[in-house]
Amino acid sequence: MWSHPALQAALTTELIHRRKLLPAQLRDYLSSGLAVRHAADYGRAGISLKVAERIVRRAGEFMHAVEALHHDLSL
């Protein structure tokens, strides 16, 4: 089973850097999303609405890119 950091590293290395199948801007979306989730779940102060909105937007962008890649590879 993959750990979160190992999966993020493999995805970044293979799909963004080597194969260039996903946009480079997505490189930090998973790791920053996990950090924000930890801050929201376990941090004393939680997260701001602005940070939450940014993470939701980035999650949508990430999913859109993965769905488009899946569609392109399925053709």
Secondary structure, DSSP 8 states (H G I E B T S, - for coil): ---HHHHHHHHIIIIIIIS--S-GGGTTHHHHHHHHHHHHHH-SS---HHHHHHHHHHHHHHHHHHHHHHHHHH-
